[in-house]
């Protein structure tokens, strides 16, 4: 290699490094990078993922940059970061953002619901057969209980205030019900919510964390059963996504105790009493009073929730 070619190589590398460093630090998107360091005559560029800065991504999606920041705070999306700590979005990330925008603006799904939908999608991709089987089992149980009580869809809908079309969708496994809806159906069928998920009677004293029964009645709400068998008390660990709620007010026999392990929870009782609970707070009330709740935290809310007797 002659001296002129060698100087050209050094100059080209220096200019390229300056461009890349400027692009990353100034929050510009980077379209190419060097595949590897090779002799000048074989040095090539390899096309890689395109990254867009937040203003460009927002413009392409037709939303504000502040919306993208809020979605990231809610855990809906995670942006890459440049060396200057600026947000960068890949083409794959834009596809996900378009899905989130559709759910928010067209389907009117709240952030907790979107997060649950995204999680359900990932879980279904990992174990689609198991998820579908569980949903089918719940649907069949709801249908079985209604027929045992000799009720038509119209009669069940009239007694619970749930639309016939939604009940039909539940019994066919096409929809998931909120906790409030499940409570109304449990009261009508003279049972409890757990009966919709399983009728097993396991009376073991010890329940290890990996052995808990996990119930996901509606998007954004996960219940972990902390005791098996027919007990006087019914303890659960609730995991509630940001903004997720009970889906309306409900009531049943018994009394309830809530202890907030993490996050914030809003509770309304009879639409008169209002409580905003934070980590370390607890609440005790009669289950016969109509109650509803919603997470007020930007992160997952964890609750120790105990019902007695086991009427949940």
C-alpha positions as CSV (number, residue, x, y, z in Angstrom):
1,X,0.0,0.0,0.0
2,X,1.5,3.4,-1.0
3,X,1.7,6.4,1.3
4,X,-1.1,8.2,-0.4
5,X,-3.5,5.3,0.0
6,X,-2.5,4.9,3.6
7,X,-3.2,8.6,4.4
8,X,-6.5,8.3,2.6
9,X,-7.4,5.3,4.8
10,X,-6.6,7.2,8.1
11,X,-8.5,10.3,6.9
12,X,-11.6,8.2,6.0
13,X,-11.6,6.4,9.4
14,X,-11.2,9.6,11.3
15,X,-14.0,11.3,9.4
16,X,-16.3,8.3,9.8
17,X,-15.7,8.1,13.6
18,X,-16.5,11.8,13.9
19,X,-19.8,11.3,12.1
20,X,-20.8,8.4,14.2
21,X,-19.9,10.1,17.5
22,X,-21.7,13.3,16.5
23,X,-24.8,11.3,15.4
24,X,-25.0,9.4,18.7
25,X,-24.2,12.3,21.0
26,X,-26.5,14.7,19.2
27,X,-29.5,12.2,19.3
28,X,-29.4,11.7,15.5
29,X,-30.4,8.3,14.2
30,X,-27.6,5.9,13.1
31,X,-28.2,3.9,9.9
32,X,-24.8,2.2,9.4
33,X,-21.8,1.0,11.3
34,X,-18.5,-0.7,10.4
35,X,-18.8,-4.5,10.3
36,X,-15.2,-4.9,11.5
37,X,-11.7,-3.4,11.2
38,X,-10.2,-4.7,8.0
39,X,-7.5,-3.6,5.5
40,X,-8.6,-0.6,3.4
41,X,-9.3,-2.5,0.3
42,X,-11.8,-4.9,2.0
43,X,-13.3,-2.4,4.5
44,X,-17.1,-2.3,4.1
45,X,-20.1,-0.9,5.8
46,X,-22.9,-3.2,7.1
47,X,-26.5,-2.0,7.2
48,X,-28.1,-2.4,10.7
49,X,-31.2,-1.3,12.5
50,X,-32.4,2.3,12.0
51,X,-32.8,4.3,15.1
52,X,-35.0,7.4,15.3
53,X,-34.8,10.1,17.9
54,X,-37.9,10.8,20.0
55,X,-39.1,13.8,17.9
56,X,-38.9,11.8,14.7
57,X,-40.7,8.8,16.2
58,X,-43.4,11.0,17.6
59,X,-43.8,12.7,14.2
60,X,-44.1,9.4,12.3
61,X,-46.7,8.1,14.8
62,X,-48.7,11.4,14.9
63,X,-48.4,11.7,18.7
64,X,-46.5,14.0,21.1
65,X,-43.0,13.3,22.4
66,X,-44.5,13.6,25.9
67,X,-46.8,10.7,25.2
68,X,-43.8,8.5,24.3
69,X,-42.1,9.5,27.6
70,X,-45.3,8.7,29.5
71,X,-45.6,5.3,27.9
72,X,-42.0,4.6,28.9
73,X,-42.7,5.6,32.5
74,X,-45.7,3.3,32.5
75,X,-43.6,0.4,31.3
76,X,-45.3,0.0,27.9
77,X,-42.1,0.6,25.9
78,X,-38.4,0.7,26.5
79,X,-36.3,3.0,24.4
80,X,-32.6,2.5,23.6
81,X,-30.2,5.2,24.8
82,X,-27.4,7.0,23.0
83,X,-24.1,7.8,24.7
84,X,-25.6,11.2,25.4
85,X,-28.6,9.4,27.1
86,X,-31.0,10.4,24.4
87,X,-33.9,8.1,23.5
88,X,-33.6,6.1,20.3
89,X,-36.3,4.0,18.7
90,X,-35.8,1.1,16.3
91,X,-38.1,0.1,13.5
92,X,-39.3,-2.8,15.6
93,X,-40.0,-0.4,18.4
94,X,-42.1,1.8,16.1
95,X,-44.2,-1.3,15.3
96,X,-44.9,-1.8,19.0
97,X,-45.7,1.9,19.4
98,X,-48.2,1.8,16.6
99,X,-49.9,-1.1,18.3
100,X,-50.0,0.8,21.6
101,X,-51.4,3.9,19.8
102,X,-54.2,1.8,18.3
103,X,-55.2,0.3,21.6
104,X,-55.2,3.7,23.3
105,X,-56.9,5.8,20.6
106,X,-59.2,3.3,18.9
107,X,-59.9,0.6,21.4
108,X,-59.8,3.0,24.4
109,X,-57.7,0.5,26.5
110,X,-56.1,2.0,29.6
111,X,-52.3,1.7,30.1
112,X,-52.8,-1.2,32.5
113,X,-54.9,-3.1,30.0
114,X,-52.3,-2.5,27.2
115,X,-49.5,-3.7,29.5
116,X,-51.5,-6.9,30.2
117,X,-52.3,-7.4,26.5
118,X,-48.6,-7.1,25.7
119,X,-47.8,-9.6,28.5
120,X,-50.5,-12.0,27.5
121,X,-49.2,-11.9,23.9
122,X,-45.7,-12.8,25.0
123,X,-47.1,-15.6,27.3
124,X,-49.2,-16.9,24.5
125,X,-46.2,-17.0,22.2
126,X,-44.3,-19.0,24.8
127,X,-47.1,-21.4,25.8
128,X,-50.2,-20.9,23.6
129,X,-51.7,-24.3,24.2
130,X,-51.6,-24.0,28.0
131,X,-53.2,-20.5,28.0
132,X,-56.0,-21.5,25.7
133,X,-56.7,-24.6,27.7
134,X,-57.1,-22.6,30.9
135,X,-59.3,-20.1,29.3
136,X,-61.5,-22.8,27.8
137,X,-61.8,-24.5,31.2
138,X,-63.1,-21.3,32.8
139,X,-65.6,-20.8,29.9
140,X,-66.9,-24.4,30.2
141,X,-67.2,-24.0,34.0
142,X,-69.3,-20.8,33.6
143,X,-71.6,-22.5,31.1
144,X,-71.9,-25.5,33.3
145,X,-72.9,-23.4,36.4
146,X,-75.5,-21.4,34.4
147,X,-77.1,-24.6,33.1
148,X,-77.1,-26.2,36.6
149,X,-79.2,-23.3,37.8
150,X,-81.5,-23.6,34.8
151,X,-80.9,-20.1,33.5
152,X,-80.9,-18.8,30.0
153,X,-78.3,-16.2,28.9
154,X,-81.0,-13.5,29.0
155,X,-82.1,-14.5,32.6
156,X,-78.5,-14.6,33.8
157,X,-77.8,-11.2,32.2
158,X,-80.9,-9.6,33.7
159,X,-80.0,-10.8,37.2
160,X,-76.4,-9.7,37.0
161,X,-76.6,-6.6,34.9
162,X,-74.2,-8.1,32.4
163,X,-75.0,-8.0,28.7
164,X,-76.1,-11.2,27.0
165,X,-73.5,-10.8,24.2
166,X,-70.7,-10.5,26.8
167,X,-71.9,-13.5,28.8
168,X,-72.0,-15.5,25.6
169,X,-68.5,-14.4,24.8
170,X,-67.3,-15.4,28.3
171,X,-68.8,-18.9,27.9
172,X,-67.2,-19.4,24.6
173,X,-63.8,-18.3,25.9
174,X,-63.5,-15.3,23.7
175,X,-63.4,-12.7,26.6
176,X,-62.1,-12.2,30.1
177,X,-64.3,-10.9,32.9
178,X,-63.4,-8.2,35.5
179,X,-63.4,-9.2,39.2
180,X,-66.6,-7.2,39.6
181,X,-68.3,-9.3,36.9
182,X,-67.0,-12.6,38.3
183,X,-68.3,-11.6,41.7
184,X,-71.8,-11.0,40.3
185,X,-71.8,-14.3,38.5
186,X,-70.5,-16.1,41.6
187,X,-73.3,-14.6,43.7
188,X,-75.9,-15.7,41.1
189,X,-74.5,-19.2,40.9
190,X,-74.2,-19.5,44.7
191,X,-70.4,-20.1,44.7
192,X,-67.2,-18.1,44.8
193,X,-64.8,-16.8,42.1
194,X,-62.2,-19.5,42.7
195,X,-64.8,-22.1,41.6
196,X,-64.6,-20.7,38.1
197,X,-60.9,-21.4,37.9
198,X,-60.6,-24.8,39.7
199,X,-62.7,-27.2,41.8
200,X,-59.7,-29.0,43.3
201,X,-59.7,-29.5,47.1
202,X,-56.0,-29.6,48.1
203,X,-55.7,-29.2,51.9
204,X,-51.9,-28.9,52.2
205,X,-50.7,-26.7,55.1
206,X,-47.6,-25.4,53.3
207,X,-47.8,-23.5,50.0
208,X,-44.4,-22.6,48.5
209,X,-44.1,-19.6,46.2
210,X,-43.6,-21.7,43.1
211,X,-46.7,-23.8,43.9
212,X,-49.2,-20.9,44.2
213,X,-52.3,-21.0,42.0
214,X,-52.2,-17.9,39.8
215,X,-55.5,-16.4,38.6
216,X,-55.7,-13.7,36.0
217,X,-59.4,-12.7,35.9
218,X,-58.8,-9.6,33.8
219,X,-56.0,-7.7,32.2
220,X,-53.7,-6.0,34.6
221,X,-54.8,-8.0,37.7
222,X,-53.1,-11.2,38.9
223,X,-54.2,-13.1,42.0
224,X,-52.0,-15.6,43.7
225,X,-53.7,-18.0,46.2
226,X,-51.7,-18.3,49.4
227,X,-53.6,-21.2,50.9
228,X,-55.2,-24.3,49.5
229,X,-58.4,-26.1,50.4
230,X,-61.6,-25.0,52.0
231,X,-60.6,-22.6,54.7
232,X,-62.2,-20.0,56.9
233,X,-59.9,-17.3,55.6
234,X,-59.0,-16.8,51.9
235,X,-55.6,-15.0,51.6
236,X,-54.3,-13.7,48.2
237,X,-51.4,-11.8,46.9
238,X,-52.7,-9.3,44.4
239,X,-50.4,-7.9,41.7
240,X,-52.1,-4.9,40.0
241,X,-50.6,-3.1,37.0
242,X,-50.6,0.7,36.9
243,X,-54.1,2.0,36.5
244,X,-55.8,-1.4,36.6
245,X,-59.0,-1.6,38.5
246,X,-61.8,-3.9,39.7
247,X,-64.0,-3.2,36.7
248,X,-66.8,-1.7,38.9
249,X,-68.3,-2.2,42.3
250,X,-69.2,-5.6,43.8
251,X,-70.2,-7.0,47.1
252,X,-70.5,-10.5,48.7
253,X,-70.8,-12.1,52.2
254,X,-68.0,-11.7,54.7
255,X,-65.3,-9.3,55.7
256,X,-62.0,-8.2,54.1
257,X,-58.6,-7.1,55.1
258,X,-56.1,-5.3,52.7
259,X,-52.4,-4.6,53.5
260,X,-50.4,-2.7,50.9
261,X,-47.0,-4.2,50.4
262,X,-46.0,-1.9,47.5
263,X,-47.6,0.9,45.4
264,X,-50.8,2.8,45.9
265,X,-54.4,1.7,45.9
266,X,-57.7,3.7,45.9
267,X,-60.7,2.1,47.5
268,X,-64.3,3.3,47.4
269,X,-66.9,1.8,49.7
270,X,-70.6,2.3,49.0
271,X,-69.5,5.3,46.8
272,X,-69.3,7.3,50.0
273,X,-66.1,6.3,51.8
274,X,-62.9,6.9,49.9
275,X,-59.4,5.7,50.9
276,X,-56.0,6.2,49.3
277,X,-53.7,3.6,50.6
278,X,-49.9,3.5,50.4
279,X,-47.2,1.0,51.3
280,X,-47.7,0.0,54.9
281,X,-51.3,1.0,55.1
282,X,-54.2,-1.4,55.9
283,X,-57.9,-1.4,55.5
284,X,-60.7,-3.6,57.0
285,X,-64.3,-3.5,55.9
286,X,-67.5,-5.6,55.5
287,X,-67.7,-7.3,52.1
288,X,-71.4,-6.7,52.0
289,X,-70.7,-3.1,51.3
290,X,-70.3,-2.3,47.6
291,X,-66.6,-1.7,47.0
292,X,-64.4,-1.0,44.0
293,X,-60.7,-0.2,43.7
294,X,-58.0,1.0,41.4
295,X,-54.2,1.2,41.4
296,X,-52.8,4.7,41.6
297,X,-49.2,3.7,41.3
298,X,-46.9,4.2,38.3
299,X,-45.4,0.8,39.1
300,X,-47.0,-2.6,40.1
301,X,-49.0,-2.5,43.3
302,X,-48.7,-5.5,45.6
303,X,-51.4,-6.3,48.2
304,X,-52.0,-8.9,50.8
305,X,-55.7,-9.4,50.6
306,X,-57.7,-11.6,53.0
307,X,-61.4,-12.6,52.7
308,X,-63.3,-14.4,55.4
309,X,-65.2,-16.6,55.0
310,X,-64.0,-17.9,51.6
311,X,-66.6,-16.1,49.6
312,X,-64.3,-14.5,47.0
